[in-house]
Amino acid sequence: MTLQGKIIALLIFTIAISGAFPAVSLFLLYRFETDFKRYVAEQSNDFISLKEVKIHLLIYDSGLWKFVATGDRSLFSKMKPLEASIERDLKDLLKNPHSDSLSRSRLQNVKAAVQQYFADVAEISKSQSEVRRLALNQQQKIDQIMRDINVLLSATQDDLVGASTQLREKLSTLTSLAILMAAVFLPLLCLIAYLIYRSTAVPLRNICDRLGSVRVDDPQTIVQMISNMRMMSTSRRFNDEIAMLCRKISEFGTAINEKNEELSRLIITDEKTQMFNFRYFKSQLHQEFVRARRFQEPFSIIMVDVDKFKHYNDTNGHLLGDEVLKKVARLIRQECRETDVPARFGGEEFAVLLPRTDKEEAKAVAERIRKAIEAEVFINQEKQPGGNLTASLGIATFPHDATSEEELISVADVALYEAKARGRNRSLHYSDLQLTQTE
């Protein structure tokens, strides 16, 4: 798994845990709240029932003493519903499953005592004498029953208070767990965010910086960017996706660089002959002129023109004429040195720039070119005047023959046309022409 995949998996796990904890906490809180409400409702019902039993017993006891005072036996018939209500409430209280064993035992004792009390009161209602003494005897029983009921009421109230305390403890526990989870997962989320930033944002920013340094007018910056992208694509500091992005950018940059090189080559290349074109020749001539003038060194140019090329073109057609130009261009390149700049000047005319070359060296190069063209076999060359296809060459050298670029080209052309005038298929240096005219 990639680093980014691990980070995403860890992030999903953290989010899942972070989301699961509140969900579980809310579920537990809901369950506890439901149980608490049910428990409180049951305990409240028990408390109310005990209160009613106590009140009804007090009313019942007051009815007994009213009978003692008045002797009205009809009061007992009015007390019967109270007996039924008290017994029903005690029976319901004993059915409560939440009552502990101690409370249940005390409640059973209360029920038994109440039943005995009701039985004794029934005997009193039938007695004809000593009613007051019998009622006083029952007073002790009713007081004990009241004390037991008060104990049960107090226990029920304590249970309610305990339940409230338990609820607060549960809430406190959940709050503590929430704080603990926040303390654990918040730094973890921060760590994950930092890892994502370091493994993604930082390299992306580096990539943007590298891309921002690329200049359209400076191909070298593209080469430098490609080198940087290749280094980043093999770095172990970046994850696979960033490395892949760097490789893609490197490949894209390489393609752009190749296209730029191809475009640069096309800009300076003659389409037909694949030699340098006139524009490039002029720029190189200017650079060489500046250099030669600064360092006081000579350089030469050769102007080459195919003899009777129009006749060949008209006789054999433009396609064969183009083939002649291509072959002549190839021959010129073969005879030039590595530092020379051969170019197509226009039409059937070519030019060669010879850096750091004096008159004699230039004449030697020109003669090699002339002989190579003369020795080459061209298609239908026998149809040419003289039965062969040849070239004439004019040579000029800076600074002896000219003091400017334009003048140097001009005097080389003069030498070229003089070579043609002297019978073609020859090379002529401008200084030799001047010497001949002087003589």
Summary of the structure (lengths in Angstrom):
residues: 439
radius of gyration: 59.9
end to end distance: 90.7
largest distance: 187.1
contacts: 1322
relative contact order: 0.06
helix: 76%
strand: 8%
